[in-house]
Amino acid sequence: MEELARTWWVHLVRGLCAILFGLLAIVWPGITIYALVIVFGAYALVNGVFALFSSGRGGSRIWMIVYGVVSILAGVLAFARPGMTALALLYVIAGWAIVTGLLEIVAAIRLRKAMEGEWMFIVSGVVSVLFGILLCVWPGSGALAVVWLIGTMAIVYGIALIALAFRVKSLGAHRAGPSGNPRVV
């Protein structure tokens, strides 16, 4: 639990990156597919690296490592194949959102024993899975709608991660004594 509390800021950074990505996608809806590939690739790589860094110890470690690796692979794929069609990009993003969302839900279920408030992980995972499913169901809804969906999903996901960061930080503060040192139980 202390390891999770020490790395609270990693979730904050991931959340802020997701919100920044979402805002950029909404503010500049005319962005080309190539630029979207580059921005998505950079986000997925950063998100994956930070997920690996935050994996720490404990039962959810393996799921966070898998989550980080899947995210990094999605980013590498986006950079390696920037000329892919919009439909292929939609399916890559949809697959990434579904897989990483499911992995976050699994990690949250495993965290139930270690902390309260794991529902924030579940919410971010469910949002990610729903987003991926929507992209699969309506792939031809138009580039503008997809950019707005991506931006909205990223903002909601980022808010959930920021809430999680402060929840994890407060858990660490509650476990510490008045001097900031851990309490002896």
C-alpha positions in Angstrom: 0.0 0.0 0.0 2.9 2.4 0.8 4.3 1.8 -2.7 1.0 2.8 -4.2 0.8 5.9 -2.1 4.4 6.9 -3.0 3.6 6.8 -6.7 0.3 8.7 -6.5 1.8 11.4 -8.7 2.2 9.0 -11.6 -1.6 8.6 -11.9 -1.8 12.4 -11.7 0.6 12.8 -14.6 -1.2 10.2 -16.6 -4.5 11.9 -16.0 -3.1 15.3 -17.0 -1.7 13.9 -20.2 -5.0 12.3 -21.0 -6.8 15.6 -20.5 -4.3 17.5 -22.5 -4.6 15.0 -25.3 -8.4 15.2 -25.2 -8.5 19.0 -25.2 -6.1 19.1 -28.2 -8.3 16.7 -30.1 -11.4 18.7 -29.4 -9.9 22.2 -30.0 -8.3 21.2 -33.3 -10.9 18.9 -34.9 -9.5 19.4 -38.4 -6.4 17.6 -37.4 -5.2 15.1 -40.0 -5.2 11.4 -39.5 -1.4 11.5 -39.6 -1.2 14.1 -36.8 -3.7 12.1 -34.8 -1.5 9.0 -35.3 1.5 10.9 -33.9 -0.4 12.4 -31.0 -2.0 9.1 -30.1 1.3 7.2 -30.5 3.0 9.7 -28.1 0.2 9.5 -25.6 0.1 5.7 -25.6 3.9 5.5 -25.2 4.0 7.9 -22.3 0.9 6.3 -20.7 2.5 2.9 -21.0 5.9 4.0 -19.5 4.2 5.6 -16.6 1.9 2.5 -16.1 5.1 0.4 -15.9 6.7 2.8 -13.5 3.6 2.7 -11.2 3.3 -1.1 -11.3 5.1 -1.4 -7.9 4.6 -4.5 -5.9 1.6 -6.6 -5.0 -1.2 -8.5 -6.7 -2.0 -6.0 -9.4 1.6 -5.6 -10.5 1.4 -8.1 -13.3 -1.8 -6.5 -14.7 -0.2 -3.0 -14.6 2.9 -4.4 -16.4 0.7 -6.0 -19.1 -1.3 -2.7 -19.3 1.9 -0.8 -19.8 3.3 -3.1 -22.4 0.0 -3.1 -24.4 0.0 0.7 -24.3 3.6 0.9 -25.4 3.0 -1.6 -28.3 0.0 0.5 -29.4 2.2 3.6 -29.5 5.0 1.8 -31.4 2.5 0.5 -33.9 1.1 4.0 -34.4 4.6 5.3 -35.2 5.7 2.4 -37.3 2.6 2.6 -39.6 1.6 6.2 -39.8 0.1 5.8 -43.3 -2.5 3.3 -42.2 -6.1 4.1 -43.2 -8.5 5.9 -40.8 -10.5 2.7 -40.4 -7.4 0.7 -39.4 -6.5 3.5 -37.0 -9.9 3.4 -35.5 -9.7 -0.4 -34.9 -6.2 0.0 -33.4 -7.5 2.6 -31.0 -10.6 0.6 -30.3 -8.7 -2.5 -29.5 -6.2 -0.6 -27.3 -9.1 1.0 -25.4 -10.9 -2.3 -24.9 -7.8 -4.3 -23.8 -6.4 -1.6 -21.5 -9.9 -0.9 -20.0 -10.3 -4.6 -19.2 -6.9 -4.7 -17.7 -7.7 -1.7 -15.5 -10.9 -3.4 -14.3 -9.0 -6.6 -13.4 -6.3 -4.5 -11.6 -9.1 -2.7 -9.6 -10.7 -5.9 -8.6 -7.3 -7.2 -7.3 -6.8 -3.9 -5.5 -10.0 -4.3 -3.5 -8.1 -6.0 -0.7 -5.5 -3.3 -0.5 -7.5 -0.1 -0.7 -10.9 1.5 -0.7 -11.9 3.6 -3.7 -10.8 1.1 -6.3 -14.1 2.0 -8.1 -12.2 4.9 -9.7 -10.0 2.3 -11.6 -13.2 0.4 -12.5 -14.8 3.6 -13.8 -11.8 4.5 -16.0 -11.7 0.9 -17.3 -15.4 0.8 -18.1 -15.2 4.2 -19.9 -12.3 2.9 -21.9 -14.1 -0.4 -22.8 -17.3 1.5 -23.8 -15.3 3.9 -26.0 -13.6 1.0 -27.8 -16.9 -0.8 -28.4 -18.5 2.4 -29.8 -15.6 2.8 -32.2 -16.1 -0.8 -33.4 -19.9 -0.4 -33.8 -19.8 2.9 -35.7 -16.4 3.1 -37.5 -17.8 5.2 -40.3 -19.3 7.9 -38.2 -16.8 10.4 -39.6 -13.4 11.7 -38.7 -14.8 14.7 -36.8 -17.1 12.7 -34.6 -14.2 10.2 -33.9 -11.9 13.0 -32.9 -14.5 14.4 -30.5 -15.2 10.9 -29.1 -11.4 10.4 -28.6 -11.1 13.8 -27.0 -14.1 13.3 -24.7 -13.0 9.8 -23.7 -9.5 11.0 -22.9 -10.8 13.9 -20.8 -13.2 11.6 -18.8 -10.4 9.0 -18.4 -8.0 11.7 -17.3 -10.4 13.1 -14.7 -10.9 9.5 -13.3 -7.1 9.1 -13.1 -6.6 12.4 -11.3 -9.3 11.5 -8.8 -7.6 8.2 -8.3 -4.2 10.0 -7.7 -5.6 12.2 -5.0 -7.4 9.2 -3.4 -4.2 7.2 -3.3 -2.2 10.2 -2.0 -4.7 10.7 0.8 -4.5 7.0 1.8 -0.7 7.5 2.2 -1.3 10.6 4.3 -3.9 8.8 6.5 -1.5 5.9 7.2 1.3 8.3 8.3 1.5 9.7 11.8 1.6 13.4 12.7 5.3 13.7 11.9 4.8 12.2 8.5 6.4 8.9 9.5 4.4 5.7 9.2 2.3 4.8 12.2 3.2 1.6 14.1 0.1 -0.6 14.4 
